[in-house]
């Protein structure tokens, strides 16, 4: 998992990039089943639960999932 820019700031568009690896082999997983018309459902929820996003990153050819987000406030 990484972000661009590396330091996430509230109100600033940030790109999330991440990969999913097989826990036994360490290989990147590139095949995902479609569930509710999407391959991946990502939920971004603030610690105080006042902010909620249900978003769908896009799978790149190298196995990296990518999506742009703008978080409204600092925190976990």
C-alpha positions as CSV (number, residue, x, y, z in Angstrom):
1,X,0.0,0.0,0.0
2,X,1.2,3.5,-0.8
3,X,-0.2,6.9,-1.5
4,X,0.7,9.7,-4.0
5,X,1.6,12.1,-2.5
6,X,3.2,10.2,0.3
7,X,1.8,12.5,2.9
8,X,-2.0,12.6,2.8
9,X,-3.6,16.0,3.6
10,X,-7.3,16.6,4.1
11,X,-9.1,18.1,1.1
12,X,-6.2,17.1,-1.2
13,X,-6.7,14.6,-4.0
14,X,-4.6,11.5,-3.2
15,X,-4.0,8.4,-5.2
16,X,-4.2,5.1,-3.3
17,X,-2.2,2.2,-4.8
18,X,-2.1,-1.3,-3.4
19,X,-1.6,-4.9,-4.3
20,X,-3.1,-8.1,-2.8
21,X,-0.7,-11.0,-2.2
22,X,-1.3,-14.7,-1.5
23,X,-0.4,-15.4,2.1
24,X,1.1,-18.8,1.4
25,X,3.2,-18.1,-1.8
26,X,3.6,-14.3,-1.6
27,X,2.6,-14.0,-5.2
28,X,0.4,-11.0,-6.3
29,X,-3.2,-12.0,-6.9
30,X,-4.5,-10.8,-10.2
31,X,-7.8,-12.7,-10.7
32,X,-10.7,-11.5,-8.7
33,X,-14.4,-12.6,-8.8
34,X,-17.0,-10.0,-9.8
35,X,-19.3,-9.4,-6.9
36,X,-22.2,-6.9,-7.3
37,X,-20.8,-5.9,-10.7
38,X,-17.3,-5.0,-9.5
39,X,-14.1,-6.9,-8.8
40,X,-13.2,-4.9,-5.7
41,X,-15.2,-2.9,-3.2
42,X,-13.2,-0.6,-0.9
43,X,-14.7,1.0,2.1
44,X,-13.0,4.1,3.5
45,X,-14.4,5.0,6.9
46,X,-13.2,7.5,9.4
47,X,-12.5,6.4,13.0
48,X,-15.4,8.4,14.3
49,X,-17.6,7.0,11.5
50,X,-18.7,10.4,10.3
51,X,-17.1,9.9,6.9
52,X,-17.9,6.8,4.7
53,X,-17.0,6.0,1.1
54,X,-17.8,2.9,-0.9
55,X,-15.5,3.1,-3.9
56,X,-14.2,0.8,-6.6
57,X,-10.4,0.9,-7.5
58,X,-9.3,-0.2,-10.9
59,X,-7.0,-3.1,-11.4
60,X,-3.8,-2.4,-13.5
61,X,-2.0,-4.9,-15.6
62,X,0.8,-5.4,-13.0
63,X,-1.8,-6.3,-10.3
64,X,-1.9,-2.9,-8.6
65,X,-5.3,-1.5,-7.6
66,X,-5.5,2.3,-8.1
67,X,-8.1,4.9,-7.1
68,X,-8.1,8.7,-6.4
69,X,-9.7,9.9,-3.1
70,X,-10.1,13.1,-1.3
71,X,-10.3,12.7,2.5
72,X,-12.3,15.4,4.3
73,X,-10.2,15.5,7.6
74,X,-7.1,14.1,9.2
75,X,-7.2,10.9,11.3
76,X,-7.3,7.2,11.0
